[in-house]
Amino acid sequence: MAHNEAVDVVLVGAGIMSATLAVLLKELDPGIKLEVVEQMDSGAAESSNPWNNAGTGHAGLCELNYTPQAADGSIDIKKAVHINAQFEVSKQFWAYLAQQGTFGSCKSFISPVPHLSYVQGEKGVSFLKKRFEVLSKHHAFSDMEYTEDKAKMAEWMPLMMPGRPADEVISATRVMHGTDVNFGALTQQLLKHLASAPDTQIKYSKKVTGLKRNGSGWTVSIKDTNSGNTRHIDAKFVFLGAGGAALPLLQASGIEESKGYGGFPVSGQWLRCDNPEVVKLHQAKVYSQAAVGSPPMSVPHLDTRVVDGKKSLLFGPYAGFTTKFLKHGSFMDLPMSIRLGNIGPMLAVARDNMDLTKYLVSEVRQSMEQRLDSLRRFYPQAKAEDWRLEIAGQRVQIIKKDPKKGGVLQFGTELVAAKDGSLAALLGASPGASVTVSIMLDLIERCFPQKAAGEWATKLKEIFPAREKTLETDAELYREISTRNSELLELVEPNTSIA
């Protein structure tokens, strides 16, 4: 009887998640045999594509939903601090690869772009000022600036200030060292780096059609979407990093930990401007507050985007709804994901989130004029002819069991792993791409605990001199590592030569 081909690791999806995990595993164990399987004909074609996400290097500098205000008026900065530390961990990995000299130029995927928060009205101003006072005491945010001075705001965001009422109450904060990240270019660079490594295969136009337990590992059935032929490979470890397609594959695995998970697909749209006269007047990512009753994913922002060396502006996101789990998916994705184990949580979420459903329906039905009205809250003099609609990627928000409510809709990302560490899936959305490296380190520690604590420990320490908890608490080390990362990533001019 013919034996299936055997590999150590199969990674499903050739986006930022799988590419990061594969490169990290190869750094830790160059002899590891792995295969990346992607159903599209190229890498980074779905969520990692630069036009399918905001490209913000999420570091908590401007995203107001990461610093919620409690009923007593206090501001909780824990999430912003943690995401900031996670982004620094991502930068450590990219800086390490850049230093190895095998990684191409960092300028192709990361650019310095100031991060601003901007609010309107007395309540918004009071919140932003309080947020600034609390955040700026923390070493990761110590160089944040705050202003209510309109002349200063005109320097910070010259596109946004003309045409506003003289008595309008507004304020802003700014951090100069924010970034714009082209996650598509970064993914391509990681995949190119992988392709040159021994015992590594990256296969496109291949769809995983089956996952079956095989002793302590898995037999993965892979169909060639061009020829229709199917091959089977045996793997010790499987990673499902296929964006919206990860949920159906997780369900197909049948692992106990997958029970009760469902998905709620949300599509996104942007207004995009490529007019160089307009683009040059806005060199920033400016985030504001979500409208009352809107979900956190709808936080409006006007962004500088740098894609393939060319600058554009994006405004959004405008949510949409379709039953597809991937931009290039099927309308049957949502109905096909319903199981006995998750129908309860899904119905509970439908019951408790009628306002979200209404919001999505209203967003889908918006006219171009209504979308431009939202843009003019940021940029009063916006002209319709400068902007066009761009369809963003699909996001599948996580639905999971909840003992009290039956089911909850969760914003963010979640790693679901088999008890024996033989399979893991990544579900969810933002701030996903920015914190990929932290998530993949978490996966390595959960699925390969002995190796992470043993033979891989020295290499992990070399790549990551400081992990999240240390970065959150050790101001001196944070500054030292952050400065070094920024120099290696060509975000700042180096002051001294780096050893």
Secondary structure as GFF3:
##gff-version 3
##sequence-region A 1 499
A	DSSP	beta_strand	5	12	.	.	.	ID=ss1
A	DSSP	alpha_helix	16	28	.	.	.	ID=ss2
A	DSSP	beta_strand	34	37	.	.	.	ID=ss3
A	DSSP	three_ten_helix	50	52	.	.	.	ID=ss4
A	DSSP	three_ten_helix	64	66	.	.	.	ID=ss5
A	DSSP	alpha_helix	78	100	.	.	.	ID=ss6
A	DSSP	three_ten_helix	106	108	.	.	.	ID=ss7
A	DSSP	beta_strand	110	112	.	.	.	ID=ss8
A	DSSP	beta_strand	115	120	.	.	.	ID=ss9
A	DSSP	alpha_helix	121	135	.	.	.	ID=ss10
A	DSSP	three_ten_helix	139	141	.	.	.	ID=ss11
A	DSSP	beta_strand	145	147	.	.	.	ID=ss12
A	DSSP	alpha_helix	150	156	.	.	.	ID=ss13
A	DSSP	beta_strand	170	175	.	.	.	ID=ss14
A	DSSP	beta_strand	179	181	.	.	.	ID=ss15
A	DSSP	alpha_helix	183	195	.	.	.	ID=ss16
A	DSSP	beta_strand	200	203	.	.	.	ID=ss17
A	DSSP	beta_strand	206	214	.	.	.	ID=ss18
A	DSSP	beta_strand	217	224	.	.	.	ID=ss19
A	DSSP	beta_strand	230	240	.	.	.	ID=ss20
A	DSSP	three_ten_helix	243	245	.	.	.	ID=ss21
A	DSSP	alpha_helix	246	253	.	.	.	ID=ss22
A	DSSP	three_ten_helix	256	258	.	.	.	ID=ss23
A	DSSP	beta_strand	262	273	.	.	.	ID=ss24
A	DSSP	alpha_helix	276	279	.	.	.	ID=ss25
A	DSSP	beta_strand	285	287	.	.	.	ID=ss26
A	DSSP	three_ten_helix	296	298	.	.	.	ID=ss27
A	DSSP	beta_strand	301	307	.	.	.	ID=ss28
A	DSSP	beta_strand	310	320	.	.	.	ID=ss29
A	DSSP	alpha_helix	333	336	.	.	.	ID=ss30
A	DSSP	alpha_helix	340	352	.	.	.	ID=ss31
A	DSSP	alpha_helix	354	364	.	.	.	ID=ss32
A	DSSP	alpha_helix	368	378	.	.	.	ID=ss33
A	DSSP	three_ten_helix	384	386	.	.	.	ID=ss34
A	DSSP	beta_strand	388	402	.	.	.	ID=ss35
A	DSSP	beta_strand	406	410	.	.	.	ID=ss36
A	DSSP	beta_strand	413	417	.	.	.	ID=ss37
A	DSSP	beta_strand	423	428	.	.	.	ID=ss38
A	DSSP	three_ten_helix	432	435	.	.	.	ID=ss39
A	DSSP	alpha_helix	436	447	.	.	.	ID=ss40
A	DSSP	alpha_helix	449	453	.	.	.	ID=ss41
A	DSSP	alpha_helix	457	463	.	.	.	ID=ss42
A	DSSP	alpha_helix	468	473	.	.	.	ID=ss43
A	DSSP	alpha_helix	475	488	.	.	.	ID=ss44
###
